[in-house]
Amino acid sequence: MTMEQMRYEEARSQMMPGDVIAFGGKGHFSEIIKFATFSDVSHVGVILQTKITDDTTDRFFNQIIESTSLNGFNGVNVSRFSDRLNSYDGELWWLPLKDEIRQKSFNQKNFYDFLFDQAKKKIQYDMPQAIESALDALDSMPAGVHGTTYNREDFSRFFCSELVAAGLEKAGAVGDVNTSEVTPIDLCRWNIYQDKYYLLKGNRQKKISRFNSLSPSHWNV
C-alpha cells in the first residue's frame, strides 16, 4: 500500500462518488483527534459529483460532503471540493474506492439519497460522540460489557467519520457496522480502497498508517 503525490488537476477527472478524502488539520481539535488516535488523520469527508444543470456535455463538479464547521454551520455540509482544497490548512489525501466494490455492490442512488437527506435536514455535528469514538481504551470490558466511551449508533447528529461510514454502509460498500464507533483513521484503514492513495496537499512526510489493512467487520454492530 503506497502513497503518491498528485496535483488535483490530474486527480479531478478520476475521482468518483464514494471516494474518501482524509484531512490532517493543524487546529487545536484536530491535534487532539490525531493525538488520541495515534495518527496523522483528523477528519474525513466523501466525494459526491453533480452534473451541471441543463448541460449537454459531461461536465461536472466534484463536491464533498462532511460533518464539520463550515460557512457558519457546524454539521453536515456540502461544498465544492476545489474550494475546500484551496482553503484548507493541512494535509489532504484522496482514497479511491476499490473498483471491485464499486462494480459489484455500490448502490449510488442509496448513497446519494442518504447523504443528501442529512444535508437537507441540516444535521448538526456530534462533538461528544466524536471525542468518545477516539477514546477506545475503555470500550472492551469483561463479559461483553462495553466501557464508558462506547458509542451506541445514533444518527440524530453526526461526527465526520460516522457520516462517511454511514454513507458507505447505505451504499452497500461495507456490511453492517457501528458507524458511531468509527474514527477518521479507522475509516482510512478499512480494506475497501485501491492499493494506492494520493496526497493532494501538504507535507509528503505525513502518511496514513496501516492504510487499507483492516476489515470493516471489526466494527460490526
N, C-alpha and C positions, 0 to 999 in steps of 0.2 A: 504494500500500500504506500504510494508515494505522493508527494505534493509537488506541484509545478506552479510557477508564477505565470499569470496570463493577464493581458490587458482586457478590460471589459469590452472594448471594441471588437476583440476576437471572440469573446465568450458569448456576447449578446445573442447572436443568432442560434447558438447551440443550446441555450437554456430552455427548459421546458417546465410546465406546471408540475409541482411536486418536488422539484429540486430544492434542497435546503441551503440556506445562507447562514453561515456561522459568523458571529461577531466576537471580537476581542476588544472590549472597551477599556477606557482609561479613567472613567469616573469612579467615584467612591463606591457605589453599589456594585459596579462591575468588578472592582477589585475584590470585594467581599465574596462575590459568587465564585470568582476564579480561585481565591484562597480556600474557600470551603470545599470546592470540588477538585482541587489539585490539578488545575488545567489552565490553559490559555484562552478558553472559550467562556464568554459571559452571557451570551444572548443568541437566539436563533429566530429566523423567520423562514417563510417558504414562498417560492416563486409562483405567481399567477401570470397569466397573459390575457390581454384584452385586445381584440381586433378593433381597428379604427372604424367607427360607425360610418355607414354609407360609403365605404371604400371598396372599390372593385379589385384592388390589389390584395396582397397578403401581408400588408404592413400591420404591425402590432406593437403594443407597449409591453415591456417586461414590468410587472408590478410585483410588490412584495407585501404580504400580509403578516402582521406581527402584533404581539401584545406588548406595547411599550408606551412611553410618554412621548407624544409627537403632535405637533400642531395644536397644542393646548388641550389635548385629551390624553388621559392615561388609561389605555386599554387597547382594544383591537382596532388597529389602523391599517388602511390600505394606501400605498403611495407608489410613485414611480421609483423603480429600483435605481435608476441612474441618479436621481436626486439624493437618495439615501447614501449611495456610494460616494458621491461628491462631497457631502456634508459631514460624513461620519469620521470621527477622530479615533482611529484604531485599526485593527485588522479585520478584513472581510474575506471569508473563504466561500467558494462555491462547491457544493457537494452534489454532483449529478446522481439522480436516482438510477438504479440498475435497470438496464434495458429489459431484462427478463421480467422484472416486476411490472414495469410499465406496459409490456405487451400482453402479459398473461392475467394480471389481476387488478390493475389500476383503473378504478372507475372514476373518470374525470368529472362526470356530472355530480356524483355524490360528493366528491372533493370540493368542487366549486359551491354547490348548494349549501353544504355545511359551513364553510368558511365565510362566504358572503353573508350568510344569515347571522353569524356572530358579529360581523362588522355592521350590518344593518341595525342590529339590536344595541349597538354601542356597548358591548360587554366590557366591563371595567377590568383593570389589572388586579391580579390577586397577589398582593405582597406577602401576606402570611404564608400561603402555600408555597410561594417561590422560595422563601427562606427555609421552610421546613423540608422541602424536597431536597435541598442541598445538605441538610443535617441528618444524614442517614445512619449515623453511628448507633443510634438507639432504636433503629427500626426492627432489628432482629432480636426477638426475645424468646425465652423458653416456651415450649408447648404451643408454638404457633401464635403467641400473643404479640401484637405489634407494639412498638415503642411509642413514646410521646411525640416523635416527629413524623410518624407515618401519616400520609395523606390519604383520606378516602376520596375516590374520584368524585369531582364536583364541577359542573360546567356553568355554575352561576357567575363565576368570574374566571379569568384565565391569566396565568403567567405564560411567558413566551414559549417554552418547550412543551408545556401542556397543550397549548393551542395547536402547535405544529404536529405533535404526536397524535392528537385527536383527529386532525385533518387527514393524516396518513392512514389512520385506523379506519375512518369512514370511507376512504377511497379503496380499502382492501389491500393496501401496500404492506400492512402488518396485520397480525391477528389481534385478538382481544388483549389489550394491555391496560394497566392502571396508569393512564396518562398523567394523573396528578402526582405521580412519583418520578416522572422523567425529568432529569436536569438537562441543561443545554449540552453538556459534554456527553451525557448518556445517549442523547439522540444522535450525536455525531459518531458514536461508537457502534450503533446498530449496523448490522451487516446487510444493508439494503442499498448500498451505493456502488457505483463503479469503482474500479481499483484506484483511480487517480482522483485527487481533489485539487482545487486550484486557489491559490492566493491571488485575489484581485486587488488588494490594497494592504499596505502596512509592512511590518517587519518580517522579512523572509526567514528569520531565525525562529519565529514563533510557529509552532506546529500543533496539530490536533493529535494528542497522544492516544494510541490504541484505536485509531480511526478504523471504522468498518470491521470491527473484530468480534462483536457480541450479538447474540440472538435477541431480538425484541421479546422473545418468550420469557426471558428472565424477569420481565416486568408484567407478567400475567396478572390479571385481576384476581 
